[in-house]
Amino acid sequence: TTEIYTLSLHDALPIFAIAAGAIGSSFQHGYNTGVLNAPQELIEDWISSCNNSTVGPGPDNKCMDKTTVTLIWSWVVAIFCIGGMMGGSMVGFVSGWLGRKGGLLANNVLVIIATVLMGLSKTAGSFQMLIAGRLIIGINSGLNAGLAPMYLSEIAPTSMRGAVGTVYQLIITISILLSQILGMKNVLGTESGWPLLLSLTIIPAIFQVLTLPFCPESPKFLLLDKDDEMAANKALTWLRSTIEVHDEMDEMKQEQESMKLVPKVTLKEMLTNVALRKPLIIANMMMLAQQLSGINAAIFFSTAIFKSAGLTEEDSQSATLGMGAMNVAMTFVSLILIEKAGRKTLMLAGLVGMLAMTIMLLVSLLVFDEGSSGTSWVSYLAIVAVILFVVGFATGPGSIPWFFVTELFTQSGRPIASSIAVAVNWSANFLVGLCFSPLQLAVGPYVFIIFIVLQIAFIIYVSFVVPETKNRTVEEVTAQFRK
């Protein structure tokens, strides 16, 4: 009985810390990415409504025209990514000033402000409040995208670093799927329900505020940044549920000694020092591979593809939910495989799968003729291509880039590197969202050729440049770049 109790306690405390650090942070990233998809028409109608006091009838007693509504809606959607860029650029400062745990806790203040603005925007009749709320929750998500993977990576043992780091993307996929389910017309996707739908983002923030204070700060932050060996030892003892943490403490002390031999890492040092610049380029290329591989474009195009196969609107919505469920399932599989197969292997496998499915999607869209019943099988082929594309993304590119940056840098360079990498990720996300629709309108299905070329380039880059970090300490990885 004692052995069973000890084992459960040994497992429970790290799981509690991982849940406290990840759920309240990555949920904001995923949920607010997907929450506007279902109620888009409802919110657009509200924006254009003459009952909206801030956009009420003008001198000619006419409501807002369609072009203006579309422009406002574009800002409602895009401002989230702009906020993500802003938050991402502040990761280094916040993580160094407040710590990883402290930064995550303080970041929930932004969730409260954003919830109030978005939840009361309809009552106040102000689309400006909705835009402001989306900007603030975007800043929160950008900060979380750097702070949470950093915290998770630093509290995890070396042998479990990849699996724990994948938790961030797993919760993103779950929260996207949850936002799609809650946004359905028979749930909260209604005229009166969408403000509540946007306000539910407060729940995971409350969960984190109630749980994270019981968890320790990152041991690496305490020792390497604050030079507090006693606090670091206490934190590590809590996380491992044992006092036998001498080996890990010695490993961190070795990293601390190595840090003393090099100057403090600044942005200039990061860009001019070859030993720092090369891993920074690799981290940014991994982030670009995630966003420029076409995942957002494929998901954007999925509804039209499903409808082209003759599915009703309800069936198309169900197919989209099925695609989201597949994304969750494959991310969970990636979490299990990552310590066995390795980061590089899964990244390459995912990119190769995405390349094959993008080619299949392009061919099916070019062959498909909506007026011909003989090509109906092609549209179903396109559906399969989109779903398997998501499978390829979830296998590696979806999760690995988020924590990979933390494995390439020592403690002194990690905050600045994470800031740059997260800002690059959000910028690429914004770029795809901004450019895909105009390009698709101009060249049709041939827009996917751009993604095919980019995917091939990323496969070559990962194959020849990106190192494998599985079961290697940070010191071993960084020593490779110093050579």
Salt bridges, closest charged atoms under 4 A:
ASP11 OD1 - HIS10 ND1 3.59
GLU44 OE1 - LYS66 NZ 3.90
GLU154 OE2 - ARG100 NH2 3.04
GLU154 OE2 - ARG414 NH1 2.80
GLU229 OE2 - LYS253 NZ 2.75
GLU244 OE1 - HIS246 NE2 3.90
GLU248 OE2 - ARG240 NE 2.66
GLU255 OE1 - LYS220 NZ 3.45
GLU257 OE2 - LYS260 NZ 3.45
GLU313 OE2 - LYS185 NZ 3.67
GLU339 OE1 - ARG343 NH1 3.16
GLU407 OE2 - ARG161 NE 2.79
GLU407 OE2 - ARG343 NH2 2.59
GLU475 OE2 - ARG482 NH2 2.59
